[in-house]
Amino acid sequence: MSKHTEKLRKQLLEISEVVNAFKSEAVQVKIIDRLLDSIMESDRHEDGDFKLQERRTRNFQSSEDGADGRVRGRKKPGATKILNQIIHTDFFDVPRSIAGIANYCKDQYDSDFKTSELSGILLKLANEKKLKRERNNDNNRFDYVKY
């Protein structure tokens, strides 16, 4: 068994009691899904191959997408997940407007988010000091840039 698989197996055994305490299977699946996403994301950042993995995922999704945009029964990632991925790229090295961020999500991730969907998440990221929120003097709106 690989080192990564063994580590994952031990972690799942540690949390199994807590997860199984929930009566709803849907809640259990959602908890495990989020934990696995978190583990995979942290491992990618530690290994330094985040961009390579992101490209592989995007290529896999585009080849496996059905007419409704689903990948083998899974829905597209939400705005929070996509913005957290974008933070780890060079996209926010320059100030970006909410409209620019929405357009980037549409082009790169095939996710058509309204600016109102993104604004709350971006404010949260700014409060967490992951992004700076600066007022643009030209249009009196906010731009977001890396700390």
matplotlib code that plots the C-alpha trace (Angstrom):
import matplotlib.pyplot as plt

x = [0.0, 1.4, 2.5, -0.3, -3.0, -1.8, -1.9, -5.4, -6.6, -5.3, -7.0, -10.3, -10.2, -9.6, -12.7, -15.0, -16.7, -17.6, -18.8, -20.9, -22.5, -24.6, -27.7, -28.0, -25.9, -26.0, -24.4, -21.8, -20.9, -20.7, -18.3, -16.0, -16.1, -15.0, -12.3, -10.9, -10.9, -9.1, -6.5, -5.9, -5.6, -3.1, -1.1, -0.9, 0.3, 3.0, 4.1, 4.3, 2.4, -0.8, -0.9, -0.1, -2.9, -5.3, -4.6, -5.0, -8.4, -9.5, -8.6, -10.3, -13.4, -13.6, -13.3, -15.8, -18.4, -21.9, -24.4, -25.4, -21.8, -21.7, -18.6, -19.6, -22.6, -20.7, -21.6, -19.3, -17.2, -18.8, -17.6, -15.8, -13.8, -12.8, -11.8, -9.7, -8.0, -7.4, -5.8, -2.9, -2.2, -0.8, -4.2, -4.5, -0.9, -2.6, -5.8, -9.0, -12.6, -15.5, -16.6, -13.1, -13.0, -16.5, -15.3, -12.1, -14.2, -16.4, -13.4, -11.2, -13.6, -16.8, -18.7, -21.0, -21.1, -23.0, -21.0, -23.3, -22.4, -18.7, -18.8, -19.5, -16.8, -14.3, -15.1, -14.6, -11.2, -10.3, -11.3, -9.1, -6.2, -5.9, -6.8, -6.6, -9.7, -8.8, -11.2, -10.6, -10.5, -11.7, -15.0, -15.4, -15.7, -13.5, -10.6, -9.0, -5.3, -3.0, -1.5]
y = [0.0, 3.4, 5.8, 8.3, 5.6, 4.3, 7.8, 8.3, 5.0, 5.9, 9.3, 7.7, 5.2, 8.1, 10.0, 7.0, 7.1, 10.8, 10.4, 7.3, 9.2, 11.1, 9.2, 10.7, 9.0, 12.1, 14.1, 11.4, 11.4, 15.2, 15.2, 12.6, 14.4, 17.7, 16.1, 14.3, 17.5, 19.3, 16.5, 16.4, 20.2, 20.4, 17.5, 19.2, 22.4, 20.5, 18.6, 21.8, 20.2, 22.1, 23.6, 20.2, 18.5, 21.4, 21.0, 17.2, 17.7, 20.3, 18.0, 15.1, 17.1, 18.4, 14.9, 13.4, 16.1, 15.2, 17.5, 18.9, 19.5, 16.7, 14.5, 10.9, 12.1, 14.8, 18.4, 21.3, 22.8, 25.8, 29.4, 29.0, 26.0, 27.7, 30.9, 29.0, 27.3, 30.6, 32.2, 29.7, 30.8, 34.0, 35.4, 37.7, 39.1, 42.1, 43.8, 42.1, 43.3, 41.1, 41.1, 40.1, 37.3, 36.1, 36.1, 34.2, 31.5, 31.2, 30.9, 28.7, 26.6, 26.7, 28.1, 31.0, 32.8, 36.0, 38.8, 38.7, 35.0, 36.0, 39.2, 37.5, 34.9, 37.5, 39.6, 36.6, 35.9, 39.6, 39.3, 36.1, 38.1, 35.9, 38.8, 42.6, 44.5, 47.9, 50.6, 51.4, 55.2, 54.9, 53.3, 53.4, 49.6, 47.1, 45.2, 42.2, 41.4, 38.9, 39.9]
z = [0.0, -0.9, 1.8, 0.9, 0.9, 4.3, 5.7, 4.4, 5.8, 9.3, 9.1, 8.1, 10.9, 13.4, 12.2, 11.5, 15.0, 14.6, 11.1, 11.9, 14.8, 12.1, 11.2, 7.7, 5.1, 3.0, 5.9, 6.3, 2.6, 2.6, 5.7, 4.1, 0.8, 2.3, 4.4, 1.4, -0.6, 2.2, 2.5, -1.2, -1.5, 1.4, 0.0, -3.4, -1.9, 0.1, -2.9, -5.1, -8.0, -7.5, -11.0, -12.6, -10.6, -11.4, -15.1, -15.0, -13.2, -15.7, -18.6, -17.0, -16.4, -19.9, -21.4, -19.0, -18.9, -19.9, -21.5, -18.1, -17.0, -14.5, -14.1, -13.4, -11.2, -9.4, -9.6, -10.5, -7.8, -6.1, -6.0, -2.6, -3.8, -7.1, -5.4, -2.9, -5.9, -7.7, -4.7, -5.0, -8.6, -9.9, -10.9, -7.9, -8.3, -9.9, -8.6, -10.0, -10.1, -9.2, -12.8, -13.9, -11.4, -12.6, -16.2, -15.3, -13.5, -16.6, -19.0, -16.9, -14.9, -17.0, -13.9, -14.6, -11.2, -10.6, -9.0, -6.0, -5.5, -5.4, -3.3, 0.0, -0.5, -1.5, 1.5, 3.7, 2.1, 2.7, 6.3, 6.6, 5.2, 2.1, -0.2, 0.1, -0.7, -2.3, -3.6, -7.2, -7.7, -11.3, -10.7, -6.9, -6.7, -4.9, -6.4, -4.9, -4.8, -3.0, 0.4]

ax = plt.figure().add_subplot(projection="3d")
ax.plot(x, y, z, "-o")
ax.set_aspect("equal")
plt.show()
